Amino acid sequence: MARLKDLLRKTEFHIFLFCLFFLLFSWPLLTLIEKTRPPIGFLYLYLTWSALTVVLAVIARHCRPSPTDRDPPAPPRE
């Protein structure tokens, strides 16, 4: 589980996911999928958008600081 958290926090992985989903939503690929049958195109868009939403939710959950990662409270001023 620690390896997954480390992977989800890396900037390089975020860039890879951006490029992957950018390609999945690009015009040429959408045109190829739409030529097969229109319902397949809608299903493709729905599943791809759902996958993007799930991936972003997982990254957001693993990138927030845990209570042990936070700075200790500052001592009170006198």
Secondary structure as GFF3:
##gff-version 3
##sequence-region A 1 78
A	DSSP	alpha_helix	2	9	.	.	.	ID=ss1
A	DSSP	alpha_helix	11	24	.	.	.	ID=ss2
A	DSSP	alpha_helix	27	36	.	.	.	ID=ss3
A	DSSP	alpha_helix	38	63	.	.	.	ID=ss4
###
